[in-house]
Each structure stands twice: as structure tokens, then as C-alpha cells.
Amino acid sequence: MSSAPPWHARHGPEELLDLVEDAVLAGDHMGLTSLFGVGAVVAIDGRPVDPATLLRLADAGRTFVADGGRTLQSHDVALTVGTHATVARRSDTGAWHLVIADLTTQPRREIP
């Protein structure tokens, strides 16, 4: 039985926060959790949480917006710093996963 790489394997570490934002907006729990490595350390708005908390916050009227930041990469480890700070690691499948993430949310704005 072959194990196919995750759907996000074709994306680099600099794109992970955009994928997190997309998954939050789509309410995609499986897609969101697949972006985080096993045992990932996640803080949202300064509190240590489970990554799925992003979806609960979205339901409560808050949103996560990726800001692009700057990514520095060395082999299979990448650091992205901007409004958010993350560390990602490339797995054996070639997919990048967030292993440390310090994220912030903001109130969702309604478009008139």
C-alpha cells in the first residue's frame, strides 16, 4: 500500500499560512489539521491551543489573515516571520508542516 503525499505537498513553506487562511475560511477541519505536524505547538492570540481552535474562532466572528511575512529556509526547516511567526519542517513525503506557530486573529469585517 503506497502512501500518497498530502494535498499540500506541492506547496513551499512560504505558502503554509495562505493555506491555513484558506482552510479557515472554508471551514475545512481536515485540511487545516493536515497543515500542522504531529505535536505542533500553536499559540493563537497569545494562548496555547489546538490548531482546530482557528475554526472555532472563525465561527465566533474572528478571522485569521495570512500576511506573507519573510521566510528563511535551511534544508528541511523554515522560519517565517511577519505578523505571525512560524517554524515549518519538511516531512519524508516532501510536504511542509507547521511545527511551531504563533498566530493572531482579528474581528471579521462584514462587506457592505
PADO-234182 format. One line per field, with one value per atom (N, C-alpha, C): residue number from 1; residue in one letter; y, z, x negated; atom name. Coordinates in nm, 3 decimals. Atoms other than C-alpha are relative to their C-alpha. Example, Ala and Ser with C-alpha at 12.3 -4.5 7.8 and 13.67 -1.06 7.14 Angstrom:
BEGIN
tivex <- 1|1|1|2|2|2
pati <- A|A|A|S|S|S
v <- -0.119|-0.450|0.120|-0.119|-0.106|0.109
w <- 0.000|0.780|0.000|-0.006|0.714|0.073
u <- -0.089|-1.230|-0.090|0.082|-1.367|0.077
lummar <- N|CA|C|N|CA|C
END
This chain:
BEGIN
tivex <- 1|1|1|2|2|2|3|3|3|4|4|4|5|5|5|6|6|6|7|7|7|8|8|8|9|9|9|10|10|10|11|11|11|12|12|12|13|13|13|14|14|14|15|15|15|16|16|16|17|17|17|18|18|18|19|19|19|20|20|20|21|21|21|22|22|22|23|23|23|24|24|24|25|25|25|26|26|26|27|27|27|28|28|28|29|29|29|30|30|30|31|31|31|32|32|32|33|33|33|34|34|34|35|35|35|36|36|36|37|37|37|38|38|38|39|39|39|40|40|40|41|41|41|42|42|42|43|43|43|44|44|44|45|45|45|46|46|46|47|47|47|48|48|48|49|49|49|50|50|50|51|51|51|52|52|52|53|53|53|54|54|54|55|55|55|56|56|56|57|57|57|58|58|58|59|59|59|60|60|60|61|61|61|62|62|62|63|63|63|64|64|64|65|65|65|66|66|66|67|67|67|68|68|68|69|69|69|70|70|70|71|71|71|72|72|72|73|73|73|74|74|74|75|75|75|76|76|76|77|77|77|78|78|78|79|79|79|80|80|80|81|81|81|82|82|82|83|83|83|84|84|84|85|85|85|86|86|86|87|87|87|88|88|88|89|89|89|90|90|90|91|91|91|92|92|92|93|93|93|94|94|94|95|95|95|96|96|96|97|97|97|98|98|98|99|99|99|100|100|100|101|101|101|102|102|102|103|103|103|104|104|104|105|105|105|106|106|106|107|107|107|108|108|108|109|109|109|110|110|110|111|111|111|112|112|112
pati <- M|M|M|S|S|S|S|S|S|A|A|A|P|P|P|P|P|P|W|W|W|H|H|H|A|A|A|R|R|R|H|H|H|G|G|G|P|P|P|E|E|E|E|E|E|L|L|L|L|L|L|D|D|D|L|L|L|V|V|V|E|E|E|D|D|D|A|A|A|V|V|V|L|L|L|A|A|A|G|G|G|D|D|D|H|H|H|M|M|M|G|G|G|L|L|L|T|T|T|S|S|S|L|L|L|F|F|F|G|G|G|V|V|V|G|G|G|A|A|A|V|V|V|V|V|V|A|A|A|I|I|I|D|D|D|G|G|G|R|R|R|P|P|P|V|V|V|D|D|D|P|P|P|A|A|A|T|T|T|L|L|L|L|L|L|R|R|R|L|L|L|A|A|A|D|D|D|A|A|A|G|G|G|R|R|R|T|T|T|F|F|F|V|V|V|A|A|A|D|D|D|G|G|G|G|G|G|R|R|R|T|T|T|L|L|L|Q|Q|Q|S|S|S|H|H|H|D|D|D|V|V|V|A|A|A|L|L|L|T|T|T|V|V|V|G|G|G|T|T|T|H|H|H|A|A|A|T|T|T|V|V|V|A|A|A|R|R|R|R|R|R|S|S|S|D|D|D|T|T|T|G|G|G|A|A|A|W|W|W|H|H|H|L|L|L|V|V|V|I|I|I|A|A|A|D|D|D|L|L|L|T|T|T|T|T|T|Q|Q|Q|P|P|P|R|R|R|R|R|R|E|E|E|I|I|I|P|P|P
v <- -0.118|0.000|0.123|-0.119|0.328|0.115|-0.113|0.637|0.126|-0.121|0.942|0.120|-0.120|1.274|0.083|-0.087|1.522|0.095|-0.088|1.753|0.125|-0.125|2.046|-0.024|0.032|1.867|0.086|-0.080|2.080|0.145|-0.138|2.400|0.013|-0.026|2.555|0.056|-0.049|2.674|0.142|-0.139|3.034|0.008|0.002|2.930|-0.060|0.069|2.748|0.090|-0.088|3.050|0.033|-0.021|3.116|-0.120|0.122|2.753|-0.007|-0.004|2.794|0.095|-0.097|3.104|-0.059|0.062|2.917|-0.106|0.107|2.621|0.058|-0.064|2.851|0.058|-0.062|3.042|-0.105|0.107|2.713|-0.088|0.086|2.558|-0.143|0.131|2.267|-0.053|0.052|2.088|-0.093|0.095|1.805|0.070|-0.074|2.041|0.082|-0.081|2.267|-0.084|0.081|1.993|-0.068|0.063|1.837|0.095|-0.098|2.158|0.006|-0.002|2.107|-0.136|0.124|1.845|-0.059|0.068|1.589|0.068|-0.065|1.756|0.146|-0.142|2.106|0.085|-0.098|2.392|0.121|-0.108|2.653|0.097|-0.104|2.983|0.090|-0.091|3.192|0.113|-0.119|3.546|-0.016|0.012|3.459|-0.117|0.116|3.142|-0.129|0.130|2.788|-0.075|0.064|2.599|-0.114|0.099|2.316|0.075|-0.072|2.421|0.014|-0.005|2.342|0.119|-0.119|2.640|0.112|-0.102|2.858|-0.010|0.016|2.711|0.047|-0.045|2.772|0.152|-0.146|3.132|0.061|-0.048|3.176|-0.005|0.010|3.054|0.109|-0.102|3.314|0.142|-0.133|3.604|0.056|-0.045|3.621|-0.066|0.059|3.551|0.004|0.006|3.466|0.049|-0.052|3.661|-0.020|0.021|3.546|0.133|-0.129|3.836|-0.011|0.013|3.694|-0.013|0.007|3.768|-0.030|0.034|3.673|-0.141|0.140|3.309|-0.023|0.042|3.185|-0.152|0.147|2.821|-0.056|0.076|2.583|-0.148|0.141|2.235|-0.027|0.041|2.088|0.078|-0.085|2.368|0.142|-0.137|2.710|0.084|-0.098|3.016|0.109|-0.110|3.265|0.101|-0.105|3.598|0.116|-0.115|3.875|0.037|-0.017|3.949|-0.128|0.131|3.578|-0.053|0.065|3.368|-0.151|0.145|3.005|-0.068|0.088|2.723|-0.120|0.114|2.453|-0.100|0.107|2.121|-0.080|0.083|1.918|-0.147|0.140|1.559|-0.090|0.098|1.243|-0.004|-0.001|1.280|0.123|-0.125|1.622|0.113|-0.103|1.808|0.080|-0.088|2.104|0.003|-0.006|2.110|0.104|-0.094|2.385|-0.080|0.069|2.265|0.098|-0.106|2.597|0.114|-0.109|2.871|0.095|-0.106|3.198|0.088|-0.063|3.333|0.099|-0.095|3.623|0.001|-0.012|3.668|0.144|-0.134|3.976|-0.012|0.006|4.060|-0.010|0.013|3.955|0.125|-0.120|4.255|-0.042|0.027|4.238|0.097|-0.085|4.370|0.055|-0.060|4.620|-0.026
w <- 0.000|0.000|0.000|0.009|-0.107|0.072|-0.075|0.098|-0.082|0.082|-0.115|0.088|-0.078|-0.003|0.020|-0.024|0.149|-0.117|0.110|-0.092|-0.007|0.000|0.012|-0.023|0.017|-0.069|-0.108|0.109|-0.380|0.041|-0.048|-0.171|0.087|-0.082|-0.010|0.136|-0.135|0.349|0.003|0.004|0.248|-0.032|0.036|0.136|0.110|-0.102|0.454|0.066|-0.066|0.617|-0.093|0.096|0.298|0.000|-0.004|0.310|0.129|-0.127|0.678|-0.014|0.019|0.588|-0.087|0.088|0.303|0.073|-0.073|0.528|0.104|-0.100|0.799|-0.068|0.071|0.550|-0.053|0.055|0.402|0.110|-0.108|0.745|-0.017|0.034|0.633|0.114|-0.117|0.956|-0.040|0.040|0.787|-0.073|0.072|0.554|0.095|-0.097|0.844|0.084|-0.088|1.071|-0.077|0.077|0.787|-0.022|0.017|0.770|0.120|-0.123|1.124|0.025|-0.032|1.223|0.130|-0.124|1.494|0.117|-0.118|1.831|-0.020|0.026|1.681|0.121|-0.106|1.930|-0.066|0.063|1.844|0.108|-0.086|2.012|-0.090|0.073|1.894|0.095|-0.082|2.027|0.137|-0.123|2.289|0.089|-0.083|2.421|-0.072|0.061|2.360|-0.025|0.038|2.175|-0.099|0.106|1.939|-0.132|0.127|1.567|-0.038|0.035|1.530|0.064|-0.065|1.760|-0.102|0.104|1.449|-0.060|0.057|1.314|0.098|-0.101|1.640|0.011|-0.004|1.644|-0.121|0.121|1.287|0.019|-0.029|1.398|0.097|-0.100|1.678|-0.053|0.059|1.435|-0.009|0.016|1.433|-0.125|0.120|1.133|0.008|0.011|1.051|-0.139|0.129|0.775|-0.011|0.026|0.635|-0.046|0.035|0.598|-0.089|0.089|0.378|0.072|-0.076|0.607|-0.084|0.065|0.526|0.041|-0.028|0.500|-0.022|0.009|0.570|0.011|0.003|0.484|0.002|-0.003|0.566|-0.007|0.023|0.423|0.027|-0.026|0.577|0.111|-0.104|0.826|-0.056|0.047|0.754|0.111|-0.095|0.968|-0.081|0.063|0.859|0.109|-0.099|1.043|-0.070|0.046|0.989|0.117|-0.108|1.186|0.084|-0.063|1.265|-0.007|0.005|1.340|-0.003|0.011|1.231|-0.030|0.039|1.203|-0.067|0.074|0.945|-0.025|0.029|0.877|-0.118|0.113|0.555|0.043|-0.039|0.611|-0.106|0.095|0.438|-0.130|0.121|0.190|-0.087|0.072|0.086|0.038|-0.041|0.242|0.117|-0.111|0.471|0.102|-0.109|0.810|0.102|-0.107|1.070|0.128|-0.126|1.392|0.118|-0.099|1.581|-0.071|0.062|1.509|0.106|-0.087|1.689|-0.090|0.092|1.517|0.073|-0.056|1.572|-0.087|0.074|1.474|0.012|-0.006|1.415|-0.024|0.023|1.409|-0.150|0.141|1.085|-0.039|0.048|0.884|-0.102|0.095|0.703|-0.116|0.120|0.347|-0.026|0.019|0.300|-0.138
u <- -0.085|0.000|-0.089|0.083|-0.152|0.068|-0.053|-0.113|-0.021|0.009|-0.034|-0.032|0.030|-0.176|0.125|-0.116|0.069|0.023|-0.038|0.253|-0.085|0.077|0.034|-0.150|0.142|-0.296|-0.066|0.058|-0.343|-0.025|0.016|-0.346|-0.124|0.117|-0.651|0.038|-0.030|-0.681|0.054|-0.048|-0.615|0.149|-0.141|-0.265|0.089|-0.079|-0.156|0.105|-0.098|0.011|0.116|-0.110|0.210|0.094|-0.080|0.326|0.081|-0.073|0.421|0.119|-0.108|0.625|0.110|-0.100|0.799|0.082|-0.070|0.882|0.095|-0.086|1.021|0.124|-0.113|1.238|0.097|-0.084|1.365|0.060|-0.046|1.426|-0.049|0.056|1.204|-0.087|0.071|1.107|-0.114|0.105|0.915|-0.115|0.103|0.732|-0.086|0.073|0.640|-0.094|0.085|0.512|-0.114|0.108|0.309|-0.118|0.108|0.104|-0.093|0.078|-0.026|-0.062|0.068|-0.282|0.052|-0.038|-0.217|-0.071|0.057|-0.269|-0.035|0.029|-0.277|0.036|-0.024|-0.297|0.063|-0.075|-0.037|0.049|-0.057|0.049|0.084|-0.087|0.341|0.036|-0.023|0.370|-0.065|0.077|0.109|0.033|-0.039|0.279|-0.038|0.028|0.151|0.132|-0.125|0.426|-0.025|-0.002|0.509|0.024|-0.023|0.494|0.147|-0.142|0.866|0.071|-0.058|0.933|0.021|-0.019|0.891|0.140|-0.134|1.215|0.107|-0.096|1.399|0.001|0.006|1.276|0.070|-0.067|1.399|0.151|-0.144|1.743|0.045|-0.032|1.728|-0.021|0.011|1.675|-0.140|0.138|1.295|-0.056|0.059|1.075|-0.152|0.146|0.716|-0.036|0.044|0.543|-0.151|0.143|0.208|-0.060|0.060|-0.034|-0.123|0.115|-0.308|-0.131|0.124|-0.599|-0.123|0.127|-0.955|-0.038|0.033|-1.065|-0.149|0.139|-1.416|-0.002|-0.002|-1.486|-0.142|0.125|-1.771|0.036|-0.032|-1.730|0.148|-0.138|-1.413|0.069|-0.058|-1.340|0.015|-0.023|-1.188|0.062|-0.052|-1.118|0.069|-0.071|-0.852|0.037|-0.026|-0.825|0.069|-0.077|-0.573|0.090|-0.095|-0.259|0.006|0.001|-0.272|-0.144|0.132|-0.582|0.024|-0.017|-0.606|-0.133|0.110|-0.855|0.066|-0.054|-0.786|-0.111|0.096|-0.953|0.054|-0.039|-0.951|-0.004|-0.009|-0.837|-0.063|0.055|-0.959|0.078|-0.083|-0.672|-0.028|0.028|-0.803|0.093|-0.096|-0.511|-0.056|0.039|-0.577|0.113|-0.097|-0.403|-0.046|0.032|-0.387|-0.025|0.030|-0.553|0.005|-0.016|-0.553|0.072|-0.074|-0.301|0.052|-0.052|-0.232|0.086|-0.093|0.079|0.090|-0.095|0.315|0.126|-0.125|0.678|0.047|-0.059|0.887|0.149|-0.145|1.257|0.029|-0.041|1.423|0.077|-0.070|1.535|0.104|-0.108|1.864|-0.015|0.006|1.858|0.139|-0.135|2.143|0.055
lummar <- N|CA|C|N|CA|C|N|CA|C|N|CA|C|N|CA|C|N|CA|C|N|CA|C|N|CA|C|N|CA|C|N|CA|C|N|CA|C|N|CA|C|N|CA|C|N|CA|C|N|CA|C|N|CA|C|N|CA|C|N|CA|C|N|CA|C|N|CA|C|N|CA|C|N|CA|C|N|CA|C|N|CA|C|N|CA|C|N|CA|C|N|CA|C|N|CA|C|N|CA|C|N|CA|C|N|CA|C|N|CA|C|N|CA|C|N|CA|C|N|CA|C|N|CA|C|N|CA|C|N|CA|C|N|CA|C|N|CA|C|N|CA|C|N|CA|C|N|CA|C|N|CA|C|N|CA|C|N|CA|C|N|CA|C|N|CA|C|N|CA|C|N|CA|C|N|CA|C|N|CA|C|N|CA|C|N|CA|C|N|CA|C|N|CA|C|N|CA|C|N|CA|C|N|CA|C|N|CA|C|N|CA|C|N|CA|C|N|CA|C|N|CA|C|N|CA|C|N|CA|C|N|CA|C|N|CA|C|N|CA|C|N|CA|C|N|CA|C|N|CA|C|N|CA|C|N|CA|C|N|CA|C|N|CA|C|N|CA|C|N|CA|C|N|CA|C|N|CA|C|N|CA|C|N|CA|C|N|CA|C|N|CA|C|N|CA|C|N|CA|C|N|CA|C|N|CA|C|N|CA|C|N|CA|C|N|CA|C|N|CA|C|N|CA|C|N|CA|C|N|CA|C|N|CA|C|N|CA|C|N|CA|C|N|CA|C|N|CA|C|N|CA|C|N|CA|C|N|CA|C|N|CA|C|N|CA|C|N|CA|C|N|CA|C|N|CA|C|N|CA|C|N|CA|C|N|CA|C|N|CA|C
END
